[in-house]
Amino acid sequence: MGHPPGLTRSEDDRYCLHATPPPPPKIGRHQARGPPVTGCALLAGLQPALGCEPSASRQSLKKGVGWKRVRDLIRPHSDMDALPPFIARLLPFRSHFVPVRFGPGVSRVHFLDHGEGRPVLLLHGNPTWSFLWRKVMSALEGGGLRMVAPDLIGLGLSDKPRRLSEHTLGNHGQALLELVERLDLRDVVLVAQDWGGPMGAWMAARSGG
């Protein structure tokens, strides 16, 4: 398929013009078998911005991201090595990790935290991650806002509990609420997309204002 005449090609539509839809992501036992599986957030959420064929992006991610099993979790091998260089160049914001309660255990949440001022909590949907908000964060930079963009548990660079039964609205909402409390965010502006909407609403309803 060629590029429509008269239109310029952006980094977000380069892949869409040529690629075929990726196969459905494997879940459950298959997703937890080992390091080659990076999760649907990295594969499905990043491909539109990479400008490459699916096989190339999968190969790059497998080489660039190290994952390990920790009891019932899958997580990056280390905080600093989680992002391969070709992704880090598109995401010029500092990464942070914080442990929160999730179901019967504790999971690490990865989040971007940039700027100073009134906090804006940016919640992505499924199957994406905080990378989704990079252009919004760049556009709002210097506007007196502190932008916090977490990866929902199970997606992006956050821990990935293997038991699907743990991924309830309440568990996700509670994890976000604990993140907000640990960062001491007050008078928060909530911006949510897709499944980030109900999770953010659950959190806001129980935040006590």
N, C-alpha and C positions, 0 to 999 in steps of 0.2 A: 504494500500500500504506500503510495507516495504522499508527500506532504502537500496539503492544499495550497494552491498558488496564492500569493499575497499575504500569507501569514508567516510570522516568525516562529521558530521552534524554541520553546522554553525547556528548561531542565526537567519540568514535570510532565511534558507531553512527548518527549523523545521516545521513551519506551513504549507508550501507548500506541504510537503509530505503526509499530512493527511487530510487537510481541503478541503471542497468543496467550489466552488466559492460562495461569498456572494451574496444575492439578490441585484438587482439594487437599488441605493440610491434614496430615495424619495426627490422630489424637490418642489419648490414653496410653496404652502400653507402648505403642510404636514410637510415640513422641519422646519417650523416656529411655530409649535404648542406648543413647550415647552421644558423644560430642558432635557428630556430623549434623544432627538435627538442631537448628538454631531457633525454631519456633516460627509460627506464622507471622508474628509481628515484624520480624526482621525481613523475612522473605517477601511477603505480600505487601508490607507497608513501605519497603524501601525501593523495590524494583521500579515504580513509576518515576523516581527521581534519579535513577542511576544512568539512564540512557544506554542500556545494554540488553542483550538477550537474556532470557531466564537462566540458561545454563551457565552463562558467564557470571551473573550475579550470585548464583548459588555457589559456584566454585570459589569466588572471592570471599564470600562470607564464611565458608567452611575453613578457608585458610586464615582468615583474619580474626575470627572470634573463637575463643576457647571456652568450652563449657564443661562443667563437671557435675556429677550427682552428689548431693549432700543429703543423706537420709532420703526424705521424700521430696526433695527439691532438685531443680536444675538451675544452676547459676553460673555467671561468668567466673573464670579462674581468678581474676583480680580486677579491682576497680579501674586501674589505669589502662589495662590491656584490653578492655572490653570493646572499644571502638577501633576498627581498622582505620588506617589513615585516610582512605578514600571516602569514608563516611564522616570522619572528624573534620575534614575540610569543609563540609557542608553544614556543620553544626558547631559554630564557634562559641559555644557556651559551656561553662564548667559543669561537669557531672558530679552528683552527690549520691550517697547511699545512706539509708537510715533503716534500722530494723523496726518493724511494727508487728502487732499481733494479727494473725490471719488464720481463722479457724482454730484448731487445737494447738497450733504451733506459732512460730515466728518466721516472718519472711522479710527480706530486704527489699525496700522500694528504691528504685533509681529515679532521680528527678533532676531537672535543670532549674537553676535558681539564678536569676539575672536581674540586675537593676536595683534601685532603691526607691522607696515610697509606698504608696498604697498597694497592698498585695492583690495580684490577679492570679487566680488559680485556673490553669488551663488543663481541662480534662479531655483526653482523646477517646475514641471509640474502639471498636473491634473490626478488623485486626490491625491496628496501627500502634504508634507509640509517640513519645514526646517529640520525635523528629517532625511530626505533623505540624507543630507550631513554630518551626524555626523562622519562617518569614514573618509571622505575626509578631514574634518577639523582636526581630530586627526592626520592624516598622514602628514598634512602640518604644524602642530604646531611647532613653533621654527624656521620656515624657513624665517623669516623676512616678514611675510604677515599678513595683517589684514583681517580676513574672516568675511564677513557679509552675513548672510543667512536669508532673510525675508520669512514670510508666505504670499503668495498672498492673497489679499482680498477675503474673502469667503471660505478660507481653513485654516487648522491648527488652531492656536490660534488667528488669526486676526479676526476682526469684519466680520460679514456675512450679508451684505445687503440683504433684503428679495426680492426685486424686481429684477427678472432675467434680465430685460431690462437694468439695470445699469451695468451689467457685460460685457462691451464692451472692445475691444482692447485698445481704446484710454483712457478710464477711468483707466484701469489697468496700462497702460504705464505711464500715468500722475502720478499715485500714487507712482510708483517706482522712477520716476524722482524726485518727491518732497522728497522722502526718501533719495535719494543720495545727494540732495542739503542740506537737513537739517543735515545730518551727515558730510557734507563738504568732500565728497569723491572725490579725484582727481586722474587722471591717473589710472582709474579703469580697472582691468582685469575682463571681463564678462564671466562667465561660466553658461550656461543655458541648461536645459533639457526639452524636450517636449514643452508644451505651454509657458514655461519660455523663449523659443527662440524668438518667434515673439514679446512677450511683452518686452523683453530686447532689441530687435532690434528697436522697436518703441521708446523706451526711449533713446537709444544711438543716433538715428538719430536726436533727438531734444535736445540733451544735450549741443550742442555747443562745442563739443570736450572736 
